Amino acid sequence: MSFSPKEIGGISPPIRLKTARRGGGDFGYPRVTLRENPRKKRSILLVLEAGCNHLYKASVRVIQPSTLRIKGFPAICGSTMASTESSSLVAPSPSTEEAGLHRRLEMSSTTDHDLRDVSAQRAAERFKKWAKDEYQPSTYENHCTTVNQFVAWLSGTDYTLAGIDGWALGEYRDWLREQDYANVTRKQYLSQLRVFLRWASRRNVMRDGLDDKVELPDLSRDDVRSDTSIGPDRVQRILDYMDRYRRASREHIIVLLLFRTGARLGALRGVDLSMVHLQSDNPRIEVRHRPEIGCPLKNGERNKREAERPILIGEDTAQVVAEYIEHHRKDVTDDHGNRPLLTTKHGRVSDSVIKKTAKQWTCPAATEGDCPIHDRRPSRREVGSCARECEHTNAHSLCKASITYFLNRGVSVEVVSDRMNVSIETIKKHYDRPTDDERAARQESAMDKV
C-alpha cells in the first residue's frame, strides 16, 4: 500500500505547547501531519509540528483505514499529553469528541496539482516578512542569506519551487560543497533551508516532506570549532599598532573592548555612558538586556539575571576609553534619548559598523601588509573582497580570542564563563583553541601551584 502525503485535519489537543529552549517561546497549538515513509511498506511518517518546528516524529503502521497504531507516540486526550508505548488515533465519534478531539478526522491528499504557481523570488520575500517577526535580528539575517542563496541557485536551473524534489535538493547540496564552504557552514545553510521548505509546504508552494530529504553533513570535532579564528598574540599586535597610530579612535575602542571584555557585538553596541564606570577602584562597563530599544543580549530572554553583568576592564583600558569619550566620541543621543558609548553623527552605531571595523582591522594588510588582496588597510567598503582569501576575521572571533587570552593568563574557566556569559561546555567545545605552546604553558603554570 502506498500513500501520498496526508494530514490529520483537526487532531489538535486543547493545549498550547511551550519550548524549553531559549526564551520559552509559545509554540501554539500543534499539528499532526502524515507523510509517505519510503523506507517501510504499509507505514507512513507521523510528524507533530508547531509553527515551523518539528516536535516529534514517529513511524506509523497502518492497521486499517480508520485506525492508526502508533508506537511511542504521545496519546492526545483531553487537555493532557501522556507518553505511551502504543496508542491509537481513531476516526472521530461522539466519545472521542468528548475526550477532547474537537474536530473531525480527515484524510486529504496533497498532490502537485494543488500547489500554487509562485515564483521563487515572491516566495522568498514573503518568507522574509514572516521570519522577521519570528526571529532575533541576527538569526533573521542568517535566514535571509540562506533563502537568497537558494533562490540564486534555483534561477540558474530549470527547476521551479513546485518541481523541487529530493534529487534537486541533492544537486543543491552538491553545489554548496563546490563553493568550498566549511562543513559547519554548509550544515547551517541546509538546516535553515529546512525551515524555508517547511514554511513553503504549509502555504502549498512546495511539496510536503522536502525538509526530511535535506541531508545534513556530519561534523567532526574540528568542524564544530569555527575555522574563522585569530590568535590573542595577533590581536595584541593589532592593538599595539592602533595604540600608536589610532589611539582612542572609535575603531580602537571597538577592537579593544571586544578583545578585553569578550562581550558580544550586540552587548557592546548597547553600552551607554551611564553604564561605563571609569573612576572606581575597579573600572568596569555594564551590559544590559534592553530589547525595547533594539539592544538585546543573546541570553537575555532565557536568563536575564546572568546575561546582565559588570565586566572589569583594567586601568589601561579605562584610560583609553576615557580619552575616546573626551576627544573623539560624537556627543549625540539615540532615538530613545540615551547617550551611547559608541556613536556616529546620527546616534548609536549599527551592528554593521562594528562588524566592518573588526574585519577591516583584522585584515593582515591593516598592520602587517601580507594580505594577498590588499597592499594597505582596506576601507570598510573593501573588506568583503578578501573574506575568503586572507586571515581577516570578524567581531565574534575577537571574542573567542579574548577567551583564549584570559585562560592563558591563568583565569579560571569558571570566571571566564561568567565574564563572557558562555557556558563552560561551550567554551571547551567551540571557543578555546590554544596552540600546543599555550597548552604547555597552562600546564606549567598549574604545576607551579602544586
Phi, psi and omega in degrees: 000131179246153183229138165271162184305135182226162178234147168266099181284119172101355173281082184230100184297147183284054176223162172246137182263142176240143180278148176272359182277186186307131176091342180057041185298152181273118178284339184079202183277131184284165180227139180255129182234139175253133180227154179297135178258105185288348185265341184227136176283155179051035178212157177223168178265132175253127183236127174262121186229157170213130187063232176246030183246132173281125179257329185200146177217136180211153174277136185243127176262127183277122179268308177205163187306331185262353185227137177242124177266119190239112180282126175079004181271138181297134177288135180255114185209125179061228182252021181233163173233115181247133179284131179225159176286328180208129182226166179232138170252118186247150178307146188301146174215168180306324183290318181291326177295321179293333180280356175123358175272105193273353181231169180278145178283122180236146173239108185234134183277145172242117182243172179300334180290340180276350185282143177283146177270087183242136179291154180297322181295318180293318178297320180298319181295319178293323178298318181296321178297320178294314184294330182297329179273347186261334191234161171295155185307316182293320178292322177300316179298321179296318179295322177298316178299317181296312183289325176297319180294319179294317179295321178297318176297318183298325181294339179267009180238179177265005183280149167249169178301318181292337183266358180294132177223188182300323179297316180296319179295326175296322177295320178294320178299318177295323180296319177299320179297322181291342179279001178065029172289149173295154181304319182294326178290317178298320179296321179296315180299316183289324177296318179288330175297324178303321179297315179297319180295319177295318179300314183293323180291328178296334183256017177057035177259329179227164182294152175290150172082004181294328181298328178289343182267359177277113181271125180268140178291145174284141182249135172276175178299321180291327179296321184297325177282132183298136177270002173266094187219166178213137183281153180298328179296320179290322176299320180296324177294322177297316180294323177298319179295314181293326178296329182275320188249339182226036188301134175065014172286167178298320179299319179297317182294320180299307181295319182298312184285326175301321183278316184285333181258333186073011181290147175288162183306311183296324179294317180294319180299327184277359183287130174256165178301327180292347181259006179252121183238098186259343186265354182283170178296331177240087181305139184203163167239157178247146173241138185227151179270109183225068181298336183293340177246016178081022180232067179278158169262150186304314182258018186294323180288324183282317183209083184298323184299319180278328182292320178278125188200156169275148178230114178293143184237350179084155186291321180296315178295320179300323180295319179293319179297319179297319178295321178296314182298321184284323191248332191236342181289134174287125184276080182229170175242163176272188184293347182253010178084006178275157180252096183292154173288311181262121188226159162246184179290346181262348181141216182294141179295153177270166175302320184295327178296316180293317179300312183291325177297316179298315180294320181300316186270348174265356169294131182305329182294342181295326185227335188241343173075020182244031175281133181291348181257316187248145174253009177207171179297124180289151172287170179296336177283338185263351190296333182293338186290339180246021184302322182255353188266330185231189188270013181291148190234215183218180184298322182294328179292330175293325176293321177297317178298326178298318180299313178298320181301311183289324177294322178296332181271009173091006176287134183294152181296332178293318179292318178298319179300316180290321182294317184266353184057050178228136181294153179300318179299318180293322178301312183290327185276322190244326196258312187284114181231068182288149172285171178299321179295320179293322178295319179296319180296322178296317179295321180297318179297319180293320181293329179296337181273350182282000000 
